Structures are given as structure tokens and as C-alpha cells.
Amino acid sequence: MDYIIKNAHFIFTHVPIALLIFSFVFDVLALIFRKNEWHAAGMLCLVVGALGAIASVLTGPDSPNPGVGAHEKFAQITMLLSIVLAVVRVGFLVWKKLELGQNVIYLILSLAVVVLVSYTGHLGGKMVHRDMQGGPGMGQFRGPGGGSNGQQQFGGQRQGGPGQGQGGAGGQGQGQGQGQGGPGGTGGQTQGGQASTVPAK
């Protein structure tokens, strides 16, 4: 239950995004196919979507993210416009028996709500989901001795040769090793780790 409460905003946000868009879609399809009963579905989606927008704004968490200001501003504009459209549409239907889903001005405002809720969701998504750089499985690793750096990738290549270290299976790794022998066969150092040779007898 605590999980649901703490993440209520992320649950509610899907309601206005989906239903406000479907409200506009139902009204347009009702005009195209001359199905007046589909306007009822459009109005229902509008009312529930407006309620979802209210819940999304009220449950919005505090965040130090610099993008939260713009996200919150567009969310409030979306909420207010969807509330106005829902109240006016229901009012006209109840008191004047007039279906606004057929009105051009209403449809333009409804399209504006679609654009607003989509952009608001986009801003929220940018704060939650980081941009992915590279392909799946991209990452860095260090080979034995800390001297081999590389990138591992699915279907990657393995490169090897004298003095070079190998990456893991399915990955690409490269390390350089150089050895210098001193007088009498005494050993030197390698890059990416240290090693000494046994003095020659």
C-alpha cells in the first residue's frame, strides 16, 4: 500500500494522457462515420480524463530536478482547460440538449488539450527516463590488474596479440603490456599490472 501511495502520481498520469486523447479521437470518428452515439464515449473520456488530470497535479511529488517547473506549469494548464471543457460540455448537454462534440471550436480546444497533455507527459518522461547512449549491453570493464579498459557489447569482437589482454566473452577489451629485460635477464614492468621475471641463471 505504501508503494501505491508513494507512486500515486506515476499511476494517475496515465489517465489524462490516455483519456483526453481518446476523447478527441472519439469525437472526430463520430463525425467521420456519422455515429452520434460515439460522442457519448468522447464526453465520458473527457470527464474522467479531467478528473485524472486533477489527481495527477495534486499528487505531483517535490523534485529538485530543474525541469519540474515547466512540467508542473503545463500540467496545471492542461488540468484547467480540460476542466473547463468538461464542465461546459456537460452543462450544454444537460441544460440545452446540445452536443458540443460536433462543434468546430470545441474540437479545436480539444485538440489543444491533446497537444498540452502530450507535451506535459513528454516533459515528465524526460525527468524520469534517462537518455540511453550506445546499444544494449554497452558498458565499461577493467581487466585483470586494472590495466585493460574497453567496451563490452553484444556480438563484440575479441582482439589479441603479443602483450595484449583479452576482454570478457562477447566483449571487446584491450590492454597493453610491455616488458623490458635488464642485464642478466632481470625483468621489468608491464602496463596494466606489474610482473617480474626470474633472474637468469
N, C-alpha and C positions, 0 to 999 in steps of 0.2 A: 504493500500500500504506500509506503514511503517513497518507493521508486516512482510510482504513478504521480504522486503529489509533486515531487521534485522535478519531474519531466512533463508536467501538465502542459506547459507552453508548446513543447515539441509535438505533443499529441493533438492539441487543439488547432495548431496552424494548418493542418491538412484539411480541416473542414471548410474554411473560407476559400482556400485555394481551389479545391475541387468543385464546391457547390456554386460559387459565384461564377465560375467559368461555365459550368453546366447550365446555369440559369439563362445565360446569354445564348448558349447553343440551342437549348430547347425552344426559346422564343423565335430564333431565326429559322429553325427547322419547321416550326409550326406555320410560319409564313410561307416557306417554300413549298411545303406539301399540303398546305391548307388544312392543317389539323388543329382546330381551335382548342381541343382538349389538352394539347401539349403545353399550352400557355399555363395551365394549372401546375404542371410539373416545373415550369420555369419559375413561377411565383413561389412555390414551395422551396425550391433550391435557393432562391434569393433570401427568403426569411431565415432559413436555417443557416445559410452562409453568413448572414449579417450577425446572427447570434454567435456563430463560431468566431467571427472577427472580434466581437466584444470580448469573448473568453480569451482569445489569443493575446489581445492587448493587455488585459488585466493580469494575465499570468506571465507576462514577459519578465524574464529574470534580469537582475542587475548584472552588468558585464563591463569590465574595463576596456573591452575591445573598442577601438576608435570608430568602427563602422556602426556601432549600435545606435548612435544618434540619428543617422539617416534612415536606418531600418525602422526605428520607432516612429519617426515622423511620417513616413509613407504608410506605416501600419495604421496610424491614427486617421490619416486622410481616407484610407480605404474603408475603415470602420464607419466613419461619419457618413461618407457618401452611400455606402450600402444600407445603412440605417434609414437615411432619407428616402432612398428608392423603395425600400421595403414598406415603410410607413405610408408613403404616397400611393404606392401601387395597391396595397391592401385597402386603403381608405377609398380610393376611386372605385374599387371593385365592390366594396360593401355598400357605400352610400350612393354611388351613381351608376352602379352596374356596368362600369366601363373597364375593359381590359387594356391596360397600358402596354402590355407586351406587344401590341401591334403598332404602337406609336413610334415614329421615327426618332423623335427627340429622346424618348425614353431609351431606345435601343443604342443611341449614341452614348448616353450616360452609362448604360450598362456595359458597353464596350470599354469605356474609360475605367470602370471598376475592374474589368478583366485585366487591363494593362497595369493598373496600380497593384492589384494583388499579385500579379506575376512578378513585377519588379520588386515588390516587398519580399516575396519568397526568395528571389534571387539574391538580394542583399543578405537575408538571413542565412542562406546556404553558403555564401562566401565566408561568413564568420564561423560556421560550424565545420565545413569540409575544406581541408587544405588542398591547395593545388598539388597534383601528383606530377612529379618530374621524373622522366625516364619511364621505362616499361615495368611490368610486374616483375618482382623479384630483384629489382636493382638495389644494390647496397654496397657497402664497403667492408672489407675484412682485412685483417692483418695476418700474415703468415707466421710460421714459427720463427721465434727470435725477434718478432716485431719489425722485420726488415722488408717484408713484401706487402705492398699495397696494391690493390686492384679493384676491379668491379666484377661482381658475380652477376650473371644473367642467364636466363633460361636459354638453352641452346647455345651457350657461350663456347669459346674456344680455349684450348689449353696450349700454352706456349712453353716451350722448354728449350734447354740448351746448356752448354757448359757454364756453370756458375749462375744459373737462373733457377729460381724456386718456382714451384707449381702452385696454382690456386686450387680450390676445392673442386670436387666433381661437379661438372656443369657450370664451372665458373672460370673466370679469366684472371690469372694472377701473375705477377711478375716481380721477381726480386733479383737483385744483382749481388754477385759475390766475387770478390777479388782476393787473391792470396799472393803474398809475396814471401818468398823464402829468403832467409838470411844466410850468412856464411855457415857452412856445415849442415845445412838443411833445417835450420830452426824456422819455425813457422811465424806467419804474420797474422793479420786480422782480415775478416771478411765483413762486408757491409750487410746489415740485416741480422747481425749476430756476431759473436766472437768465437773463433776457433783457433787452436794452435796445433801445430804438427809436432810429432815426437822427434827430438833431435836425432840426426842420422848417426849411426854407429860406424 
